[in-house]
Amino acid sequence: MTESPLAPDQPIAPPPLPKAPGVLQALGLVALYFLLQLVAGVLVGFIAGLLEKLHNPGLSHADISKHVMDAFQQPDNNAMLVVIGLPLIALAMFWLVRRMWPTLWSRATPPGFGLTAPVSARWYITALIVGLVTPPLGALMTQLLANGHEVSQNVEELSRHASSQLRLPLALVAVTIGPMIEELMFRGVLLSALMRRLSMWASIAICALLFSAVHLGGLNFQWYALPNLTLLAALLCWLRLKSGSLWPAILAHGMYNLFALVALFSTAT
């Protein structure tokens, strides 16, 4: 009688764990995302200077530099950079993450990134509530700490001063592409990497604080905006983990941005 390939008392080896990002890899991806935005701005400035030089060969380097700086200060130029550049950067980052960790893309629980349907459709309703309640609550916290100083984000400043025909595409990018790529970077890759090393609450705290810190530049480093951003980021982490999906966090993030832009456009002249 031949012996079966696997005897009953033989332990069954668990399936190998999928390749997951480390904390340094995750931080590197976040840094790359913001670096690409900086590079895009520099590249646009270089092209503007080159075109000006071709159009006016007699211009000095100082005149070209002044022309480039003046171009950067034009709201429409900055708005166009966001409208065109951010989707291209987002595509590159999505491709890179999918290529590096294909098995984690649609995995619901960490170290997966959660690009799958939530455990229940009610989490979309919860996400809408978070996206609607957080902006006024966060604004109240910020105003109390700011002692009456006005606080606005870069996208709000761009929208306020950009021409009317650019406001709609800028708003679309701010409520769709921006939340999608930032949620993948922070609540997808970074949060999963942190949870491999730390507890859930420690991972949420660090992820939320890092999210707040990297966005301070867009707020002219006004420290009193930190509680607002940290609250939003912590709630987005909670949505991601409890729903088993990244989509509710993306929806809440988009609603948060939409709330700010609607309030701005309703008062714009």
Secondary structure as GFF3:
##gff-version 3
##sequence-region A 1 269
A	DSSP	alpha_helix	23	55	.	.	.	ID=ss1
A	DSSP	alpha_helix	61	72	.	.	.	ID=ss2
A	DSSP	alpha_helix	75	100	.	.	.	ID=ss3
A	DSSP	three_ten_helix	102	104	.	.	.	ID=ss4
A	DSSP	alpha_helix	122	146	.	.	.	ID=ss5
A	DSSP	alpha_helix	154	161	.	.	.	ID=ss6
A	DSSP	alpha_helix	164	172	.	.	.	ID=ss7
A	DSSP	pi_helix	173	177	.	.	.	ID=ss8
A	DSSP	alpha_helix	178	183	.	.	.	ID=ss9
A	DSSP	pi_helix	184	190	.	.	.	ID=ss10
A	DSSP	alpha_helix	191	195	.	.	.	ID=ss11
A	DSSP	alpha_helix	200	215	.	.	.	ID=ss12
A	DSSP	three_ten_helix	216	219	.	.	.	ID=ss13
A	DSSP	three_ten_helix	223	225	.	.	.	ID=ss14
A	DSSP	alpha_helix	226	243	.	.	.	ID=ss15
A	DSSP	alpha_helix	247	267	.	.	.	ID=ss16
###
